[in-house]
Amino acid sequence: MSNLGFSYIAIHPGEILKEELESRGITQKEFAKAISVSYTMLNEILNGKRSITADFAVLIEAALGTPAEHWLNMQARYNLQTAKTKESVMSRFNSIRNMSPWISPHKKAKMATV
């Protein structure tokens, strides 16, 4: 659920990178070799099984010209969106929010999900 009134599906930045490589006609093996990472590592990122790190984002920037910050921001947003879908995280969030002495009573509404 989102604060915009519709469901929002978190998209891993690896999926975006996969589409970018495909649109440029670059194979996974070519890209892995060009940025000196294992094919397995790249494939895990492209399939959303591994996060894009700062080091990896810099390598993407070097190879494709897209800013490293772009990839890190997408990863951070994905991580937050994923966290907000976890019942255990949101349960703890709501417990802390309701007991927090630093938030005024009118600001203790539940966190909006994305």
C-alpha atoms as a printed R data frame, in Angstrom:
    type eleno elety resid chain resno      x       y       z
1   ATOM     1    CA   MET     A     1  0.000   0.000   0.000
2   ATOM     2    CA   SER     A     2  1.242   3.492  -0.654
3   ATOM     3    CA   ASN     A     3  0.583   6.978   0.548
4   ATOM     4    CA   LEU     A     4 -0.372   7.780  -3.065
5   ATOM     5    CA   GLY     A     5 -3.438   5.584  -2.904
6   ATOM     6    CA   PHE     A     6 -2.189   2.667  -4.980
7   ATOM     7    CA   SER     A     7  0.035  -0.351  -4.539
8   ATOM     8    CA   TYR     A     8  3.697   0.063  -5.273
9   ATOM     9    CA   ILE     A     9  5.967  -2.809  -6.172
10  ATOM    10    CA   ALA     A    10  9.610  -2.353  -5.229
11  ATOM    11    CA   ILE     A    11 11.879  -2.886  -8.222
12  ATOM    12    CA   HIS     A    12 15.442  -3.984  -7.549
13  ATOM    13    CA   PRO     A    13 17.988  -1.736  -9.296
14  ATOM    14    CA   GLY     A    14 19.568  -4.855 -10.779
15  ATOM    15    CA   GLU     A    15 16.457  -5.257 -12.922
16  ATOM    16    CA   ILE     A    16 16.945  -1.718 -14.211
17  ATOM    17    CA   LEU     A    17 20.602  -2.444 -14.939
18  ATOM    18    CA   LYS     A    18 19.603  -5.641 -16.764
19  ATOM    19    CA   GLU     A    19 17.241  -3.645 -19.000
20  ATOM    20    CA   GLU     A    20 19.952  -1.038 -19.578
21  ATOM    21    CA   LEU     A    21 22.442  -3.670 -20.692
22  ATOM    22    CA   GLU     A    22 19.859  -5.295 -22.973
23  ATOM    23    CA   SER     A    23 18.944  -1.947 -24.547
24  ATOM    24    CA   ARG     A    24 22.632  -1.313 -25.281
25  ATOM    25    CA   GLY     A    25 23.149  -4.806 -26.668
26  ATOM    26    CA   ILE     A    26 25.662  -5.711 -23.952
27  ATOM    27    CA   THR     A    27 25.687  -9.298 -22.728
28  ATOM    28    CA   GLN     A    28 26.100 -10.123 -19.061
29  ATOM    29    CA   LYS     A    29 29.384 -11.892 -19.803
30  ATOM    30    CA   GLU     A    30 30.735  -8.883 -21.720
31  ATOM    31    CA   PHE     A    31 29.762  -6.495 -18.954
32  ATOM    32    CA   ALA     A    32 31.158  -8.688 -16.179
33  ATOM    33    CA   LYS     A    33 34.463  -8.911 -18.027
34  ATOM    34    CA   ALA     A    34 34.541  -5.163 -18.766
35  ATOM    35    CA   ILE     A    35 34.110  -4.215 -15.107
36  ATOM    36    CA   SER     A    36 36.238  -7.096 -13.790
37  ATOM    37    CA   VAL     A    37 33.625  -8.874 -11.680
38  ATOM    38    CA   SER     A    38 32.550 -12.476 -11.815
39  ATOM    39    CA   TYR     A    39 29.652 -13.400 -14.042
40  ATOM    40    CA   THR     A    40 27.976 -15.011 -11.018
41  ATOM    41    CA   MET     A    41 28.141 -11.789  -8.998
42  ATOM    42    CA   LEU     A    42 26.723  -9.730 -11.852
43  ATOM    43    CA   ASN     A    43 23.973 -12.259 -12.504
44  ATOM    44    CA   GLU     A    44 22.950 -12.230  -8.830
45  ATOM    45    CA   ILE     A    45 22.695  -8.435  -8.915
46  ATOM    46    CA   LEU     A    46 20.706  -8.438 -12.158
47  ATOM    47    CA   ASN     A    47 18.295 -10.982 -10.690
48  ATOM    48    CA   GLY     A    48 17.788  -9.066  -7.432
49  ATOM    49    CA   LYS     A    49 19.620 -11.576  -5.250
50  ATOM    50    CA   ARG     A    50 22.461  -9.231  -4.326
51  ATOM    51    CA   SER     A    51 22.552  -5.499  -3.583
52  ATOM    52    CA   ILE     A    52 24.377  -2.872  -5.574
53  ATOM    53    CA   THR     A    53 27.224  -1.653  -3.388
54  ATOM    54    CA   ALA     A    54 29.061   1.667  -3.619
55  ATOM    55    CA   ASP     A    55 32.032  -0.083  -5.230
56  ATOM    56    CA   PHE     A    56 29.810  -1.743  -7.824
57  ATOM    57    CA   ALA     A    57 27.983   1.533  -8.519
58  ATOM    58    CA   VAL     A    58 31.311   3.198  -9.295
59  ATOM    59    CA   LEU     A    59 32.109   0.409 -11.762
60  ATOM    60    CA   ILE     A    60 28.748   0.901 -13.470
61  ATOM    61    CA   GLU     A    61 29.458   4.622 -13.745
62  ATOM    62    CA   ALA     A    62 32.845   3.942 -15.313
63  ATOM    63    CA   ALA     A    63 31.405   1.534 -17.871
64  ATOM    64    CA   LEU     A    64 28.068   3.135 -18.742
65  ATOM    65    CA   GLY     A    65 28.417   6.765 -17.720
66  ATOM    66    CA   THR     A    66 25.433   6.698 -15.383
67  ATOM    67    CA   PRO     A    67 26.233   8.325 -12.031
68  ATOM    68    CA   ALA     A    68 27.067   5.973  -9.157
69  ATOM    69    CA   GLU     A    69 24.721   8.031  -6.978
70  ATOM    70    CA   HIS     A    70 21.847   7.073  -9.267
71  ATOM    71    CA   TRP     A    71 22.405   3.356  -8.599
72  ATOM    72    CA   LEU     A    72 22.965   3.806  -4.866
73  ATOM    73    CA   ASN     A    73 19.825   5.910  -4.515
74  ATOM    74    CA   MET     A    74 17.793   3.248  -6.315
75  ATOM    75    CA   GLN     A    75 19.231   0.575  -4.005
76  ATOM    76    CA   ALA     A    76 18.464   2.649  -0.902
77  ATOM    77    CA   ARG     A    77 14.869   3.246  -2.044
78  ATOM    78    CA   TYR     A    78 14.461  -0.457  -2.795
79  ATOM    79    CA   ASN     A    79 15.813  -1.381   0.638
80  ATOM    80    CA   LEU     A    80 13.400   1.018   2.363
81  ATOM    81    CA   GLN     A    81 10.425  -0.154   0.326
82  ATOM    82    CA   THR     A    82 11.272  -3.753   1.118
83  ATOM    83    CA   ALA     A    83 11.685  -3.005   4.833
84  ATOM    84    CA   LYS     A    84  8.285  -1.311   4.924
85  ATOM    85    CA   THR     A    85  6.646  -4.481   3.669
86  ATOM    86    CA   LYS     A    86  8.037  -6.596   6.508
87  ATOM    87    CA   GLU     A    87  5.505  -7.144   9.263
88  ATOM    88    CA   SER     A    88  8.227  -7.534  11.915
89  ATOM    89    CA   VAL     A    89  9.808  -4.193  11.004
90  ATOM    90    CA   MET     A    90  6.525  -2.315  10.862
91  ATOM    91    CA   SER     A    91  5.341  -3.856  14.130
92  ATOM    92    CA   ARG     A    92  8.491  -2.648  15.871
93  ATOM    93    CA   PHE     A    93  8.172   0.743  14.151
94  ATOM    94    CA   ASN     A    94  4.629   1.199  15.428
95  ATOM    95    CA   SER     A    95  5.544   0.059  18.955
96  ATOM    96    CA   ILE     A    96  8.438   2.510  19.132
97  ATOM    97    CA   ARG     A    97  6.438   5.328  17.535
98  ATOM    98    CA   ASN     A    98  3.616   4.909  20.050
99  ATOM    99    CA   MET     A    99  5.973   4.975  23.040
100 ATOM   100    CA   SER     A   100  8.431   7.607  21.848
101 ATOM   101    CA   PRO     A   101  8.631  10.607  24.188
102 ATOM   102    CA   TRP     A   102 10.234  12.722  21.451
103 ATOM   103    CA   ILE     A   103  7.296  12.762  19.056
104 ATOM   104    CA   SER     A   104  4.295  14.895  19.857
105 ATOM   105    CA   PRO     A   105  0.994  12.995  20.181
106 ATOM   106    CA   HIS     A   106 -0.430  14.419  16.949
107 ATOM   107    CA   LYS     A   107  2.606  13.161  14.978
108 ATOM   108    CA   LYS     A   108  2.378   9.551  16.140
109 ATOM   109    CA   ALA     A   109  0.439   8.342  13.132
110 ATOM   110    CA   LYS     A   110  1.586   5.151  11.469
111 ATOM   111    CA   MET     A   111  4.358   5.463   8.927
112 ATOM   112    CA   ALA     A   112  3.102   5.687   5.361
113 ATOM   113    CA   THR     A   113  4.132   2.763   3.259
114 ATOM   114    CA   VAL     A   114  5.413   3.104  -0.245
